[in-house]
Amino acid sequence: MSTRGAAGQGPEEQDAGGPGARFLERIGAEVRRRRRGAELTVQALAERAGISRRMLTLIEQGAANPSLVTVDKIARALGTDFAALTAPRDDAPVQVSADPVEVWRGPEGGRALLHIAAAGSGGPELWEWTLLPGERYDARPDPPGSQELILVTSGTLELRTADGTAELPAGASARLSSDRDYAYAPAGETPAAFVRVVHLGPRPG
């Protein structure tokens, strides 16, 4: 997606359209589990992620409302990615997810739901988005080679990049190279709903 937060946010800025409480609790518990498994102190992981020790402590406790950029930095410091932190650890051949996680909520009530992600890093990730009139989501670039597949289910979605704006009406699909800045917005005064499948390229280094 970037799921990675609105462009222009600082590394520890609170995200007004950020995750809900249940998501924060899940992320906090998984970050703590992985940090301990890697035998890292809170200070060591905070330094790797480029955030403060206090912020990491609050995230592990589910008591902070970090930007999605901050969550992604922690995931990278743990050698994984954002979606993998929410993936079930069950090894069953079929994993059913009937409880999607609300990862982002817009100022007018739009939202992004992460339904399920593949085990391990890189995806694919299955997302459902709704954007209401007046909302816009600015995404940071994903790693080189990342792509998204988009299917618009209602309304008209504006997909904005440095090369221009593509309007996708209901029923239209698109493939987006997401290793660059881009943004989503609904066209006109009608909400836009769409499904996204995200596949991330390899992390550098």
Buried (B, 14 or more C-beta within 10 A) or exposed (E): BBBBBBBEBEBBBEBEBBBBEEBBBBBBBBBBBBBEEEEBEBEBBBBBBEBBBEBBBBBBEBEBBBBBBBBBBBBBBBEBBBBBBBBEEEEEEEEEBEEBBBBBBBEEEBBBBBBBBBEEBBBBBBBBBBBBBEBBBBBBBBBEEBBBBBBBBBBBBBBBBEEEEBEBEBEBEBEBBBBBBBBBBBBEEEBBBBBBBBBBBEBEE
